[in-house]
Amino acid sequence: MNNLSEIEIEIPPPPAFMLTALDVIKGASIHPLDRLKIMSADEWEVFTLEVACYLHSSYESVRRCAGKGDKGRDVIAANSVGWVNYQCKHYSRRLSVVDIVKELGKLVYYTWRKDYSCPLEYYFVSPLGASVECLDVLADSKKIREELSKRWDGLCRTKITSSEVIELEGSLLTHLNEFDFSIVKELPTLKLVEYHYKTPFHYARFGSYLSRRPRVTSKPPAMLEEREKIYVEALMHAFCDAKGKSYNPDDPLDDYYADDMRDARIEFYSAEALEAFSRDPFPAGCFEELKQQCYHAVRSVVRQQHANGYERLLKTTQHASTVPYTSHPLVYDIIPIDKIGLCHHLVSDNKFKWVRS
């Protein structure tokens, strides 16, 4: 019997992202493509309406034609040139050729009757997209025409309206043969999510699902950056004020205050990292709003009487670290050093100083 050598199991590296309280409470987030699948048919139309409202700024009106009598129109967007139809189909499977023939039969019939004009574009919108066979048909106007002609009797003749048998003959047949089916396309689900990301409805519907904050480094740049000049100088004034002397930029920093300076720089860059993280997944101005909330939370502490600027710094940052920010979108991503770092950012913005003039 051969001796089995024991191989030490390598410990996986820690995750590159911060684990938040929300991660522990809710577990892994649901990907938006999976959320699309669990919507109801009604929610799916509303979701498509949200996309259409902000997809093109050239639309003058966007509305939903829900219920019976929509004549094959679900969400329509219009301007002075024409209109676009978004045909919503929420199935637990991919769209089939049968599905598109049923709907395009309505399009051909009602445009032939002149109930409405031919749209500029016609999109099929489905959470699982279209089957390969269906995509092949949609990619070729000739194939769409052939499928409609071949399947008309079984899928359209008595199905478009219950009050009439619609024979594919005469001027209707001519209309079908002359119809420009190049306007018909399938809107991929990834594109839908990409478009929806640009709308003000996105976070309420999906949350910050893919927004995972990277771990915060505890090592700021070795050399002071230009953008640090204001808050660093304010710290130096606070240190000097505690010692009862005027600030001289040529004076060396005492070891006792060197620790404070090092920590302040870590805090500043931590808050800056939070700002960078918030730019894409959160609404515009999110970080500025957070700073504003911090300002109002610590303002009364800053304005109190303190023995010196250093004490004002300590009391203010101590209070800042306890501010909950429970109503802010970044509540689950902010950490205590960010909260203190916000104070240094406010000093850099000249919102307040540690040493009064």
N, C-alpha and C positions, 0 to 999 in steps of 0.2 A: 504494500500500500504506500503510495507516494505521500510524502509530507506536504501538507498545504501551508504555504507561507501566508502569513497575515499581511494584508495590504492596508495601510492606514487610509481611511476615508477622508478625502479632502473636504473641508468645511466650505460650503458655498459662500461667496462674498455677500456682504450686506447689500440690500437693495439700494439702487442709486437714488431713490426718491424717499422723501420723508413720509413716515407713517403718521397719519393724522387721526384725530379722535373719530372723525367720520368714517375712516376706513375700518376702524375697530367696530363701530356700531353697525354699519351697513354691509361690510364685506366688499368684495370686488364690485366695481361699478358695471352697469349694464351698457354695453356698447350701443350706440345709436341705431345701428342696423338691426340689432335685436329688438330694440324698442319699437321700431317701425312694424315689426311682425306682430306685436301684441296689441297694437291699436285696434279699435273697432273701425268698421267701415265709415262711420260718421266722423270719428277722430281723424281718419286718414284724409277725408275731404277737407277738414279744417286745416290740417297740417299742410296740405297742398295749397290751400288758400293763403296761408302764411308765406309760403315760398313765393307764390305768384305775386303777392303784394309788393315784395321787395326785390324780385328778380330783375326787373327792368324799370328804370326810372321813366321810360317813355310811355308806360301804361298810364292812361288817364283814369281808368276805372277797372276794378277787379271785383267780381262777385261770384257767389256760389249759387248754382242752379240745382238745389237739392230736391229730391222727391220725384213723384210721377210727373210726366209732362215736360221733362227737361230736354227731350228730343235728342238725347245723346250728348248733352253738354253738362259737365259737372262744375268745373271752375273755368270761368272765361275772363280774359283780360283784354281790354280794348283801348284803342286810341283812334285818332282821326283817320289813320290809314286803313285800319281793319281790326281784326280780333284774333286771339289765340285761344285754343281749347286745351284744357288739361283734363283728360279722361281718367278718372280715378277708379282703380280696380284693386280692392284689398282681398286677396285670396291667400290661402295657406299653401299655395303652389305657384309655380311660374305661369305667366301668361301663355296661353296656347294660341294656335292659329284660329281655332274656333272662337275664342274670346274676341280677337280683333276683328274677325269677319262680322260678328254680331253688331259690333259698334260702328264699324265702317259702313255697314249696310244702312244704318240710320243716317250717317253723314251724307251718303250719296242720295238717299231718298229725300231727306228734308232740304238739302240744297237744290235738288231737282224741283221740288215743290215751291222753292223760294221762300220757305219759312224763315230761313236765315242765309246770309251770304257765305261763301266758301271762306274758311279761316285762313289766315296767313300761315299758321303752323298748328299742328294737331299732335299733342303728346299723350302717349299712354304712360300712366304713372302707377307703378305697382311695387309693393315692398320687397318682393322677391325677383322683380325684373321679368324678363321674357325668356322663354325657352329658346334653345339654339335654333330649332325649326322656325319659331316665330321671328327671331331676329333675322334669319335668312330671308323670310318673306318681306319683312319691313324694309330691308335694305334694297329691295328691287320693286319699283312701281309696277312693272309688268307682272311680277308674281302676285302682288296684291290684287291686281285686276283679275288675274286668272283664278285666284282662290275665291274671290267674291262671286264671279260668274259661276264657278263650279258648285259652290255651296249655297247659292242664293235660295234655292227652293227649300232646302232643309233648315236653314238658319235665319232667313230674312223674310221669305214670302209671306208667312203668317205670324211672324214674331215681332216685327217692328211696331205694329199696332194691332190691337185685337178687333178693331172695327173694319178692317179692310184687308183683302188679299192682294198683295202687291206682286204683280207679274213683272218679271224682268224682260221687258220688250219695248218696242217703239222708242219714244224719246228718252225714256228712263235708261234703256240699254245704251243708247247713244251717249247720254250724260255720263254713265259709268265708264264707257270706253274712252271718253275725252277727259275724264277727271284727272287732275294732276295729283297723284298720290305721293309725290316727293315731299309734300308737306307733313306726311305722317312719320313720326319718330317715336322711339321709346326713350324716356328720360331715366338714365341709370340712377340707382338708389344712392350711390356715393356722391353723385352730382347733386341730388336732392339735399343731402345732408350738408354738402359744401355750400350750397345756396342758402340753406336755412341758417347756417352759422352766421350769415351776415344780417340776419333779421333780429329785431329786438325780442322775439319770442323764444330764441334758442335756449337760453339758460333756464327759463322757467319750464321748458318742456324736457330738456335733456340733462340739465345740470352741467357741472364742469367735469364731465366724464373722463376726458383724456388729459386733463390738466393736472399733472403731478409735479409738485415742486421738487426740484433737485435738492439734495442735501446741502446745507449751508456750510461753507468753508470757514474755518476759524483762523485763517491766515490771510489778512489783508495784504495789499501790495507793500513791499519793503519800503519803498519811497512814497512820500506823501504825494497824492495827486492834486492837480490844480483845483478840482471841485471840492476838495477837503479844506481849503484855505480858511473859509469863514468860520466853520464850527470848531476847527482846531485852534484858531486864534482865540475864539471865545472861551475854550477850555483853558488855555494858557492864562487868560485874564482871570478866570475863576480861581486857578491855583495860586496865582500871585496875590489875589485879593484875600485869600485865606491866610497868607503869610504876612499880610500887611505891607506889601510893597507894590510898586508900579510894574507893569509888564514891560520887559525888555526882551525883544526877540533873540538877542545874543546870549541871554542867560541860559545855562544848561538846565535840564529838567530833573528835579529830584527823583530818586528811585521810587519814593512813595507815590508820586503823581505819575510816574512813567507807567505804572500798572493801570491807572485810570485812563491814560491816553491810549494804551494798547487796547483795552477793553472797549473804549469809545469808538475806536476805528473798526473793531469787529462788529459792533452794534450798527454803525453807520452802513457798512457794506452788507450786513445782513438785511437791513431795511431796503437797501438798493437792489439786492437780489430779489426781494419780494416785489419790488416795483417792476423789475424786468419780467418776472414770472407772470405778473398780472396783465401785461400789455395785450397779449393775444386772446386768451380764453375769457377774459372778463370785460364788462362794458367799459367804454372809453371814460377816462377820468376816475377810474376805480381807486387807484392809489392816491390821487389828489384828494378824493373824498375821505379816504382813511386818514390822511394827514390832517384834514380839517377837523375830523372827529377827535383826533389826538390833541389838537390845539385847544379845542373847547374843553376837553377833559382835564388838561393840566393848567389851563390859563389861570385859574384861581390860586393854584400853588405857586406859580411863577410870580404872581402879583403880591403874595404875602410878604411880610417883613422877615428877612433872614439876616443872620449875623454877617454873612459874606456871600459872595457869588458861588463859592464852592458848596456851601450848605444849600443854596438855592438849586444848584445842579443835582445834589444828592436827593433832596426832598422831591424834586420834580420827577426825576427818572424813577425813583422808588414808586411814586404814585402811578407813573405811566405804565410800569410793568404789570399793574393790577387791573388796568382798564380792560373790560371783557370784549368789546366790539361784537356783541352777539347778533346785531342786526346787519352786520356788514358782510358782503359776499366772500371776503377773504378770511372769515372767522376761523375756518378749519385749517388754514394754511399759515396763519400768523403765529409766531413763537415769541416768548418774552423778550429776547434780545432785539427782535424787530420793533417791539413797542418802545423800547428805549432808543433804538436807532431812529425812530420817527422824530424824537425830540431833537436829535442832532441835525436831521433834515430840516426841521422847522427853524432851527438856528441859522442854518445855511440859507434859508429863504428869508432871513431877517424878520421872522415873526416875533422873536424875543431874544434877549441876551441874558447871560448868567450874571453879569455885573452891570448894574444900572449906571447910567452916565452920571 
